[in-house]
Amino acid sequence: MDETVNLGLGSKLRYFITLLLGCVVSMAVSYGVVRYLSQGLTHDPVPESAEVRDAEQLRQFSNALLRLTAEYLNHLPQNVQAPSHGFRTWLEQDFRPRLNNLRRQMAGAPVSGEALTRLLAAADGVAKMTTHPAQGDLQREVLRKVREAAVAVEAQIAAVRADLYLSQPPLMPGF
């Protein structure tokens, strides 16, 4: 009877060890497969807070310039050769002060780079466009610069991968 008890215990022990080794091997194979398949996946690093702050400010400037430009185009009279007194008053007392304020904010911002340079040039172009509303070529050139500045801002934001961390979405020019 002692021999039958020993044989039963030995076969159970061999079964348990085989089961344990099988689990360990399957875990090792699974880990290796997952590691191999995830090699191409990279996690985007979280941008630094200064980069997010700069990106937020650039987007605010870009959106504000796009809104002001669209507002000017909406107020622009059909007969640009002889703008009405109301249009000239709005231009002098409302629009230009807001545009100049935006330009001062952009010039004083602690942000640097090509995107800000393009925004400043576009704002200068919008100011020039308001003094010569009848020049269609100038208007087309300025609108192109405003669009290019907005694209440059979004490219700079994308380059630092800060777009997911910004509080406002980008405006797309509708002109």
C-alpha distance (Angstrom), angle and dihedral (degrees) to the residues before:
residue distance angle dihedral
M1 . . .
D2 3.78 . .
E3 3.82 90.8 .
T4 3.81 94.4 54.8
V5 3.78 91.5 49.9
N6 3.80 91.1 51.4
L7 3.81 92.2 49.3
G8 3.80 92.3 51.5
L9 3.78 92.7 48.6
G10 3.82 93.0 46.9
S11 3.80 94.0 50.2
K12 3.82 90.9 48.7
L13 3.80 90.4 49.8
R14 3.84 91.5 49.7
Y15 3.82 90.2 48.3
F16 3.83 91.9 50.5
I17 3.84 93.3 48.0
T18 3.83 91.1 47.2
L19 3.80 90.3 49.6
L20 3.81 91.5 48.4
L21 3.81 92.9 48.9
G22 3.81 90.6 47.9
C23 3.82 90.8 53.7
V24 3.80 92.4 48.3
V25 3.83 92.3 48.9
S26 3.82 92.7 47.7
M27 3.82 91.1 49.3
A28 3.80 91.3 49.9
V29 3.81 91.9 48.8
S30 3.82 91.6 47.4
Y31 3.79 91.7 49.3
G32 3.81 91.2 49.5
V33 3.81 92.9 49.2
V34 3.81 93.3 48.7
R35 3.79 91.6 46.5
Y36 3.81 91.7 49.4
L37 3.81 93.7 48.0
S38 3.80 94.1 46.8
Q39 3.82 95.9 51.6
G40 3.82 92.0 95.3
L41 3.78 93.5 50.3
T42 3.78 114.8 91.9
H43 3.73 128.5 -177.5
D44 3.78 117.3 -129.4
P45 3.76 110.0 -118.0
V46 3.77 115.4 -119.5
P47 3.80 108.1 -108.5
E48 3.77 119.2 -118.3
S49 3.78 117.4 -96.8
A50 3.83 91.3 -112.0
E51 3.81 90.3 55.9
V52 3.81 91.3 49.8
R53 3.81 91.2 47.2
D54 3.82 91.4 50.1
A55 3.80 91.7 46.0
E56 3.81 90.7 49.4
Q57 3.79 91.1 51.6
L58 3.81 93.0 46.9
R59 3.79 91.3 50.6
Q60 3.82 90.9 48.9
F61 3.80 90.6 51.1
S62 3.79 92.5 46.3
N63 3.80 93.6 48.1
A64 3.80 91.8 46.5
L65 3.81 92.1 50.7
L66 3.81 91.3 47.7
R67 3.82 91.0 50.0
L68 3.80 92.8 48.3
T69 3.80 92.1 47.6
A70 3.80 92.1 49.4
E71 3.80 90.2 46.9
Y72 3.82 90.7 52.3
L73 3.80 91.4 49.8
N74 3.82 90.6 49.2
H75 3.80 91.5 51.6
L76 3.79 94.5 43.5
P77 3.81 107.3 112.9
Q78 3.79 122.9 -125.3
N79 3.78 90.1 -119.0
V80 3.79 101.1 54.8
Q81 3.81 91.1 170.3
A82 3.81 90.3 70.6
P83 3.83 109.9 23.6
S84 3.77 116.0 -166.8
H85 3.78 124.4 -105.8
G86 3.83 89.2 -112.4
F87 3.80 91.5 55.4
R88 3.82 92.9 48.3
T89 3.81 90.6 47.6
W90 3.80 91.8 49.3
L91 3.80 89.6 47.4
E92 3.81 94.9 50.9
Q93 3.79 100.8 36.9
D94 3.79 102.9 33.2
F95 3.78 116.3 14.2
R96 3.81 104.2 40.0
P97 3.83 94.5 47.1
R98 3.81 90.3 52.6
L99 3.81 91.4 46.3
N100 3.82 91.5 48.2
N101 3.81 90.3 48.0
L102 3.80 90.7 52.0
R103 3.81 90.2 47.6
R104 3.83 91.0 51.7
Q105 3.82 91.0 48.8
M106 3.79 91.1 50.8
A107 3.80 92.8 47.2
G108 3.81 91.6 49.7
A109 3.79 96.3 45.0
P110 3.81 118.3 115.7
V111 3.81 88.4 -130.5
S112 3.77 121.7 107.6
G113 3.76 137.3 -176.8
E114 3.76 142.7 82.3
A115 3.80 94.1 -61.9
L116 3.80 93.0 59.9
T117 3.81 90.9 45.0
R118 3.80 89.7 53.7
L119 3.80 91.8 47.0
L120 3.79 90.9 52.2
A121 3.81 91.7 48.7
A122 3.81 90.4 48.1
A123 3.81 91.5 50.0
D124 3.80 89.4 50.5
G125 3.79 88.3 50.2
V126 3.81 92.0 51.6
A127 3.81 89.3 50.8
K128 3.80 89.8 51.1
M129 3.80 91.1 46.0
T130 3.81 90.6 56.2
T131 3.80 91.2 56.6
H132 3.84 91.8 51.9
P133 3.83 106.2 35.6
A134 3.81 93.5 160.2
Q135 3.82 95.4 60.2
G136 3.79 104.8 96.2
D137 3.81 94.2 -178.4
L138 3.79 91.2 54.7
Q139 3.79 90.6 47.6
R140 3.82 92.5 52.0
E141 3.81 91.5 47.5
V142 3.81 92.8 49.1
L143 3.81 92.8 47.1
R144 3.81 89.0 51.3
K145 3.82 89.6 51.8
V146 3.80 91.7 49.4
R147 3.82 91.0 51.4
E148 3.81 91.6 46.9
A149 3.80 90.9 49.3
A150 3.82 90.8 52.4
V151 3.81 90.2 49.6
A152 3.83 90.6 48.5
V153 3.81 90.6 51.7
E154 3.79 92.2 51.1
A155 3.81 90.7 46.6
Q156 3.80 91.1 52.9
I157 3.80 90.8 47.7
A158 3.81 90.7 49.5
A159 3.81 91.4 47.7
V160 3.80 91.3 61.9
R161 3.82 91.9 37.6
A162 3.79 92.2 -125.7
D163 3.82 98.5 131.6
L164 3.81 93.3 97.9
Y165 3.80 91.4 55.3
L166 3.82 99.3 51.6
S167 3.78 123.3 106.2
Q168 3.81 98.4 -140.2
P169 3.78 132.1 44.9
P170 3.78 121.1 -122.5
L171 3.77 119.4 -94.9
M172 3.75 116.0 -131.1
P173 3.77 116.2 -143.4
G174 3.76 112.4 -107.7
F175 3.78 95.1 -165.8
